[in-house]
Amino acid sequence: MSEQKELLTTNRKALTINLDEPRYGTFAEIGAGQEVARVFFQAGGASGTIAKTISAYDMTFSDAIYGKAPRYVSRERLGLMLDHEYHLLIERLAAQRGDRTTFFVFADTVSARNFKGTNEAHGWMGIRFQTEAGGPSSDVMLHVRMWDKENVLQQQALGIIGVNLIYGALYYHGDPRRLVESLIDNLSNDRIEVDMLKLTGPAFQNVDNRLMSLLLVQFGLTNAVMFGPDGDVLQPSEVLHNKPILVERGSFRPVTHVNVDMLNCATAQFVQEPLVKGKAVVVLMEITMNNLLAAGELDAQDFLARVDLLGDIGFNVLISNYSEYYRLTSYFRRYTKEMIGVAMGINNLIEIFNEKYYENLEGGILESFGRLFRNAVKLYVYPMRQEGFDLYSAAGQAVPVGGIRTNHAFSSAVLINAKNVQIVDHLRNLYAHLLEAHYIDCIVGFDPTILHIFSRDVLRRIKEGDATWERMVPDAVVTAIKKRQLFGYTAAVN
């Protein structure tokens, strides 16, 4: 976290900008009122900052000014607003005061809570700004979700975060970490969520937007962020909206043949489900923040390496703050009512049945399973060789591991799967019900020749210079690890 700094009130931030003589710009706000401009007017001295405010509520007026966009509350509409207003600002004022002014345009397009409370309360906001008079412009764009139950409180929250965005862009662009952290000043994450952020332009030429998005999760502004195969920051609601979702959780340090085989096999089964057949499916690889922070501190390069490698083999990546699977599936339920599939190995299945993770729930493991499996959720379980478990005592008796045991004696030929793993006595009937009702299914069609592969073993071999690791990961991953010298890889010296 950043060192403790003075927390400025919202009015103080607006007044500071109003009294900063070179700052001058336009406010264009659609939906929920002109809340950000209002703060600047109320702070005093706004005539020194505000060139124009506009609120084109009517769709006909909005289209006439900014042109048509697929949706009125969208990234495309925000981009059109910034383009139009910034062009006008420069066209009309550059000759008059461009040599002593750093221009900016703030814009937002928002859908706040309607009278019946039936709509999605969210919006897009952004700022285009100069860092020096006559210089090029840079952009900060973000997507917000409002959680207040009353429209007037949502408007208030929008005013606060809009001021934070403007202040952060103008004064913290040289410290993007502080810019991100300041977005929630004078707010709490139970009022506003920022689930997408993108910084572009010369002021941010050395910024990796994936790291900025990761900070949103780390600072509690959101619980999940998403990246495409090309590394672009994605807005979850746009990608997941009304789509069946299949997700595999892992460390992917690095991604192995097993990771890919698991998801490919699960996908083949998922798309044949009656509730999914014929529909466009979103397939995700997911990493939790707990995994990224396992060593205590966030290693930015390690994080980027994992995301890059998953992108190299064509997968979308989700980074979440959800340790429990039921919280992850509940997150997906924000965006879709379609079926959700979760691909996992035996180890993760064991963890799901570990009751210690549900001590914070009044209903314990039963409540967690009620949340996890409601509304068409299925687990697809990848098998594992029995050698991966310490299941038997010297006397040959079964020893429970994480609450699960097997009926089979030790044999390298025996695979542990969802059907031959049994729960301990007091949860056995619960597990049998989930299995019989097909809430849990075995993954079929897997490659039995790769079941010995584990990411931790691959990582060890990379660091030790053991070239056998190259047979344990996809070719594209081998190439990328060598080219970028990831995970401690060093080329052999002849």
C-alpha positions in Angstrom: 0.0 0.0 0.0 1.0 3.6 -0.5 2.4 5.5 2.4 -0.2 7.4 4.5 -1.1 10.7 2.9 -3.4 13.5 3.7 -7.0 12.7 2.6 -8.4 15.7 0.9 -12.2 16.3 1.0 -14.0 16.3 -2.3 -14.7 20.0 -2.1 -11.0 20.7 -1.3 -10.0 18.7 -4.4 -12.4 20.7 -6.6 -11.4 24.0 -5.1 -7.7 23.2 -5.7 -8.4 22.6 -9.4 -10.5 25.7 -9.6 -7.7 27.8 -8.2 -5.1 26.2 -10.4 -5.0 28.8 -13.2 -3.8 26.8 -16.1 -6.5 24.1 -15.7 -9.5 24.8 -18.0 -12.0 22.5 -19.5 -15.5 21.1 -20.3 -17.8 18.9 -18.4 -20.2 16.7 -20.4 -22.5 14.5 -18.3 -25.4 12.3 -19.4 -27.6 10.6 -16.8 -27.9 11.1 -13.0 -27.5 14.8 -13.3 -24.5 17.0 -13.7 -23.1 15.8 -10.4 -19.4 16.3 -11.0 -19.8 19.9 -12.4 -22.1 20.7 -9.4 -19.2 19.9 -7.0 -16.9 22.3 -8.8 -19.6 25.1 -8.9 -20.3 24.7 -5.2 -16.6 24.6 -4.3 -16.2 28.2 -5.5 -14.0 29.8 -8.1 -15.4 27.6 -10.9 -15.2 30.4 -13.5 -11.5 29.8 -13.5 -11.9 26.1 -14.5 -15.1 25.5 -16.3 -15.3 26.5 -20.0 -18.7 24.7 -20.6 -21.0 22.2 -19.0 -23.5 20.2 -21.1 -26.0 17.4 -20.4 -27.6 16.0 -23.6 -30.2 13.8 -21.9 -32.5 13.4 -24.9 -31.3 10.7 -27.2 -32.1 12.7 -30.3 -30.0 15.6 -29.0 -27.2 13.2 -27.9 -27.1 11.5 -31.3 -27.0 14.9 -33.1 -24.1 16.1 -31.0 -22.0 12.9 -30.6 -23.2 10.6 -33.3 -24.8 7.2 -32.8 -23.4 4.4 -30.6 -24.6 0.8 -30.1 -25.6 1.7 -26.5 -25.9 5.0 -24.7 -24.1 3.8 -21.6 -21.0 2.3 -23.2 -17.3 2.8 -23.7 -18.1 3.8 -27.3 -20.4 6.6 -26.3 -17.9 7.9 -23.8 -15.2 7.9 -26.5 -17.4 9.9 -28.8 -18.1 12.4 -26.1 -14.5 12.9 -25.3 -13.6 13.2 -29.0 -16.3 15.8 -29.7 -15.8 18.0 -26.7 -12.0 18.0 -26.8 -12.0 18.9 -30.5 -14.4 21.9 -29.8 -12.3 23.0 -26.8 -9.1 23.1 -28.8 -10.8 24.6 -31.9 -12.4 27.4 -30.0 -9.9 28.3 -27.3 -6.4 27.2 -28.4 -5.6 30.3 -30.3 -6.9 32.5 -27.4 -5.3 30.9 -24.4 -3.6 27.7 -25.6 -0.1 28.9 -24.7 -0.9 29.2 -21.0 -3.6 26.6 -20.5 -3.7 22.9 -20.0 -7.1 21.8 -21.4 -9.2 18.9 -20.2 -12.5 17.4 -20.9 -14.4 15.3 -18.3 -17.3 13.1 -19.6 -19.6 10.5 -18.2 -22.6 8.5 -19.4 -24.5 6.9 -16.6 -27.6 4.9 -15.9 -28.5 5.5 -12.2 -31.2 3.7 -10.3 -34.6 4.3 -12.0 -37.8 5.0 -10.1 -38.8 1.3 -10.1 -35.3 0.1 -9.2 -35.2 -2.4 -12.1 -32.2 -1.2 -14.1 -28.5 -1.9 -13.9 -26.9 1.1 -12.0 -23.6 1.6 -13.8 -21.7 4.1 -16.0 -18.6 5.1 -17.9 -16.5 8.1 -17.1 -13.3 9.5 -18.4 -11.0 12.5 -18.7 -8.9 13.7 -21.6 -6.2 16.1 -20.5 -3.0 17.9 -21.3 0.0 17.8 -19.0 1.5 20.9 -20.5 0.2 23.8 -22.5 0.0 23.0 -26.2 1.0 19.5 -25.6 -0.7 16.2 -26.6 -3.5 14.7 -24.6 -3.9 11.5 -22.5 -6.9 9.6 -21.4 -8.2 7.9 -18.3 -11.4 5.8 -18.8 -13.2 3.7 -16.2 -16.4 1.8 -15.7 -18.3 2.1 -12.4 -21.1 0.2 -10.7 -23.2 2.0 -8.1 -24.5 0.0 -5.1 -26.4 2.6 -3.2 -30.1 1.8 -3.0 -31.3 5.4 -3.5 -30.9 7.4 -6.7 -29.8 10.5 -4.8 -27.0 8.6 -3.0 -25.8 7.2 -6.3 -25.7 10.7 -7.7 -23.7 11.9 -4.7 -21.2 9.0 -5.1 -20.8 9.8 -8.8 -19.9 13.3 -8.0 -17.3 12.2 -5.6 -15.6 9.7 -7.8 -15.7 12.0 -10.8 -13.8 14.7 -8.8 -11.4 12.0 -7.6 -10.8 11.0 -11.2 -10.1 14.5 -12.4 -7.9 15.3 -9.5 -6.0 12.0 -9.9 -5.4 12.5 -13.6 -4.2 16.1 -13.2 -2.0 15.7 -10.2 -1.1 12.0 -9.9 -0.5 11.0 -13.5 3.1 10.6 -12.7 2.2 8.2 -9.9 -0.4 5.9 -11.4 -0.5 3.7 -8.3 -1.6 6.7 -6.2 -4.0 7.7 -9.0 -5.8 4.3 -8.7 -5.8 4.3 -4.9 -7.3 7.8 -4.8 -10.3 6.9 -6.9 -12.1 5.7 -3.7 -11.2 8.7 -1.6 -14.2 9.8 0.6 -16.1 6.7 -0.6 -16.3 3.0 0.3 -16.5 0.0 -2.0 -20.0 -0.8 -0.8 -21.1 2.3 -2.6 -18.9 2.4 -5.8 -17.1 -0.4 -7.7 -14.5 0.3 -10.4 -14.3 -2.9 -12.4 -12.4 -1.5 -15.5 -9.7 1.1 -15.9 -7.6 2.1 -18.8 -4.8 4.7 -19.1 -3.6 5.8 -22.5 -1.5 8.6 -24.0 2.0 10.0 -23.5 1.4 10.7 -19.8 1.1 6.9 -19.3 3.5 5.6 -21.9 5.3 3.4 -19.4 2.1 2.1 -17.7 0.9 -1.5 -18.2 -2.9 -1.4 -17.8 -3.0 -4.9 -16.6 -1.0 -3.9 -13.5 -3.4 -0.9 -13.0 -6.3 -3.3 -13.2 -4.7 -5.5 -10.7 -4.4 -2.6 -8.3 -8.2 -2.2 -8.5 -8.5 -5.6 -6.9 -5.6 -5.1 -4.5 -7.1 -1.8 -3.2 -10.6 -3.2 -3.0 -12.2 -1.1 -5.7 -13.4 -4.3 -7.3 -13.2 -8.0 -6.8 -12.3 -9.1 -10.3 -10.8 -7.8 -13.5 -10.4 -9.4 -16.9 -7.9 -9.5 -19.8 -8.2 -10.7 -23.3 -5.6 -12.9 -25.1 -4.0 -9.8 -26.6 -3.5 -8.4 -23.1 -6.2 -5.8 -23.5 -8.2 -4.9 -20.4 -11.8 -6.1 -20.8 -15.0 -4.9 -19.1 -16.6 -8.1 -17.4 -20.2 -7.2 -18.1 -19.6 -6.8 -21.8 -17.8 -10.1 -22.1 -20.0 -12.2 -19.7 -23.4 -10.7 -20.5 -26.0 -13.6 -20.8 -23.3 -16.1 -21.8 -22.7 -19.6 -20.4 -19.3 -19.5 -18.6 -16.7 -22.2 -18.1 -13.8 -21.3 -15.7 -10.6 -23.1 -14.6 -8.8 -21.9 -11.5 -5.1 -22.4 -11.1 -1.7 -20.9 -10.4 -0.5 -21.3 -14.0 3.1 -20.8 -12.9 3.5 -21.8 -15.6 0.5 -23.1 -17.6 1.1 -26.8 -18.4 -0.3 -29.5 -20.7 -2.6 -30.6 -17.9 -4.1 -27.1 -17.5 -4.9 -26.9 -21.2 -6.1 -30.5 -21.4 -8.4 -30.0 -18.4 -10.1 -27.0 -19.9 -10.3 -28.4 -23.4 -11.9 -31.6 -22.1 -14.3 -29.7 -19.8 -15.2 -27.4 -22.7 -16.1 -30.4 -24.9 -18.5 -31.7 -22.2 -19.8 -28.2 -21.3 -20.9 -27.3 -24.8 -22.9 -30.5 -25.0 -25.0 -29.7 -21.9 -28.7 -29.3 -22.8 -28.7 -25.8 -21.2 -25.6 -24.8 -23.2 -25.8 -26.5 -26.6 -25.8 -24.1 -29.5 -24.9 -21.0 -27.4 -21.7 -18.9 -27.4 -19.6 -19.9 -24.4 -17.1 -17.7 -22.5 -14.0 -19.8 -21.4 -11.8 -18.3 -18.7 -8.6 -19.1 -16.8 -8.8 -17.6 -13.3 -6.1 -16.7 -10.8 -7.0 -15.6 -7.3 -5.2 -12.7 -5.5 -4.4 -15.1 -2.7 -2.4 -17.1 -5.3 -0.6 -13.9 -6.5 0.2 -12.8 -3.0 1.3 -16.2 -1.8 4.8 -15.0 -1.2 3.6 -12.0 0.8 4.3 -9.3 -1.8 2.9 -8.9 -5.3 5.5 -9.7 -7.9 4.4 -7.7 -10.9 6.6 -9.4 -13.4 5.5 -12.9 -12.2 1.9 -11.8 -12.6 2.4 -10.4 -16.1 4.3 -13.6 -17.1 1.3 -15.8 -16.1 -1.2 -13.5 -17.9 1.0 -13.3 -21.0 1.5 -17.1 -21.3 -2.3 -17.7 -21.0 -2.8 -15.1 -23.6 -0.2 -16.6 -25.9 -2.3 -19.8 -26.0 -5.5 -17.9 -26.6 -7.3 -17.7 -23.2 -9.1 -14.9 -21.5 -7.8 -14.4 -18.0 -9.8 -13.4 -14.9 -8.0 -12.1 -11.7 -10.3 -12.3 -8.7 -10.4 -11.8 -5.0 -12.7 -14.7 -4.4 -11.0 -17.5 -2.4 -14.2 -19.6 -2.2 -15.8 -21.1 -5.4 -19.3 -20.1 -4.3 -18.3 -16.5 -4.3 -16.8 -16.8 -7.8 -20.0 -18.3 -9.2 -22.1 -15.6 -7.4 -19.9 -13.0 -9.1 -20.7 -14.6 -12.5 -24.4 -14.5 -11.6 -24.3 -10.7 -11.7 -23.9 -10.9 -15.5 -25.6 -14.1 -16.6 -28.4 -16.5 -15.9 -26.9 -19.2 -18.1 -25.1 -22.3 -17.0 -21.8 -22.0 -15.2 -19.1 -24.8 -15.4 -16.0 -25.0 -13.2 -13.1 -27.2 -14.3 -10.9 -28.4 -11.5 -8.5 -31.1 -10.3 -8.8 -33.6 -7.5 -6.9 -31.3 -5.1 -9.3 -28.5 -5.6 -12.2 -30.8 -5.1 -10.7 -31.8 -1.8 -10.4 -28.2 -0.8 -14.1 -27.5 -1.5 -15.0 -30.2 1.0 -12.7 -28.8 3.7 -15.1 -27.4 6.3 -12.6 -25.0 7.8 -13.2 -22.6 4.9 -16.8 -22.1 5.8 -16.6 -21.4 9.5 -17.6 -17.8 8.8 -20.9 -19.0 7.3 -23.8 -19.5 9.7 -24.8 -22.6 7.7 -21.3 -23.9 7.2 -20.5 -26.2 4.3 -24.2 -26.7 3.6 -24.7 -23.0 3.1 -21.7 -22.8 0.9 -22.9 -25.6 -1.3 -26.3 -24.1 -1.5 -24.7 -21.0 -2.9 -22.3 -22.8 -5.1 -24.7 -25.2 -6.9 -27.8 -23.0 -7.2 -28.9 -21.9 -10.7 -27.2 -24.5 -13.0 -23.6 -24.8 -11.8 -21.6 -28.0 -12.4 -18.1 -29.1 -11.4 -16.0 -31.0 -14.0 -13.3 -32.9 -12.2 -10.0 -33.9 -13.8 -8.4 -37.1 -12.6 -5.2 -37.6 -10.7 -2.8 -40.4 -10.2 -2.9 -41.9 -6.8 0.8 -41.3 -6.2 -0.1 -37.7 -5.6 -1.8 -38.6 -2.3 -0.5 -39.9 1.0 -3.7 -42.0 1.6 -2.6 -45.1 3.5 -1.0 -45.7 6.8 1.7 -48.4 7.4 -1.1 -50.7 8.5 -2.8 -50.3 5.1 -5.7 -48.3 6.5 -7.2 -45.4 4.6 -6.1 -42.0 5.9 -8.5 -39.1 5.1 -6.9 -36.3 3.2 -8.7 -32.9 3.4 -11.9 -34.8 4.3 -11.8 -37.3 1.4 -10.6 -40.9 1.1 -10.4 -43.5 -1.6 -11.5 -47.1 -1.6 -8.6 -48.3 -3.8 -5.3 -49.8 -2.6 -2.1 -48.1 -3.7 -1.4 -48.8 -7.4 0.2 -46.6 -10.0 -2.5 -47.8 -12.4 -5.3 -46.4 -10.3 -6.6 -43.0 -11.0 -8.4 -40.9 -8.4 -11.5 -39.3 -10.0 -14.9 -37.9 -8.9 -16.5 -41.3 -8.7 -13.9 -43.3 -6.7 -13.1 -40.6 -4.2 -15.5 -40.8 -1.2 -16.3 -38.3 1.4 -15.7 -39.0 5.1 -18.7 -40.5 6.9 -20.6 -37.4 8.0 -20.5 -35.8 4.5 -20.8 -39.0 2.4 -24.5 -38.7 1.7 -24.1 -35.1 0.6 -21.3 -36.0 -1.8 -23.3 -39.0 -3.2 -26.3 -36.7 -3.8 -24.1 -34.1 -5.7 -22.6 -36.9 -7.8 -25.9 -38.6 -8.6 -27.6 -35.4 -9.5 -24.6 -34.5 -11.8 -23.7 -31.4 -10.0 -20.2 -33.0 -10.1 -19.0 -35.0 -13.1 -15.8 -36.7 -14.2 -13.9 -35.2 -17.0 -13.6 -37.7 -19.8 -11.4 -37.9 -22.9 -8.3 -36.7 -21.0 -4.7 -37.5 -22.0 -3.5 -40.2 -19.4 0.2 -39.6 -20.5 0.4 -36.2 -18.9 -1.2 -36.8 -15.5 2.3 -36.7 -13.9 2.7 -33.0 -14.7 2.4 -30.4 -12.0 3.2 -26.7 -12.3 5.4 -26.7 -9.2 7.5 -29.4 -10.7 7.8 -27.6 -14.0 8.9 -24.5 -12.2 11.5 -26.3 -10.2 13.0 -27.9 -13.4 13.1 -24.5 -15.1 15.0 -23.0 -12.3 17.4 -26.0 -12.1 18.1 -25.8 -15.8 16.5 -29.3 -16.4 15.4 -29.2 -20.0 12.7 -31.9 -19.5 10.3 -29.1 -18.5 10.0 -28.3 -22.2 7.9 -31.5 -22.7 5.5 -30.5 -20.0 4.1 -27.3 -21.4 2.7 -26.1 -24.7 5.1 -25.2 -27.5 4.0 -21.5 -27.4 4.8 -21.4 -23.7 8.2 -22.9 -24.2 9.0 -20.3 -26.8 7.7 -17.4 -24.6 9.6 -18.6 -21.4 12.9 -18.8 -23.3 12.4 -15.6 -25.2 11.4 -13.5 -22.1 13.5 -15.6 -19.6 10.5 -16.1 -17.3 10.3 -18.0 -14.0 14.1 -18.0 -13.5 14.9 -19.5 -16.9 18.4 -18.8 -18.2 19.8 -20.0 -21.5 22.5 -22.6 -21.3 26.0 -21.2 -21.9 28.1 -23.4 -24.2 
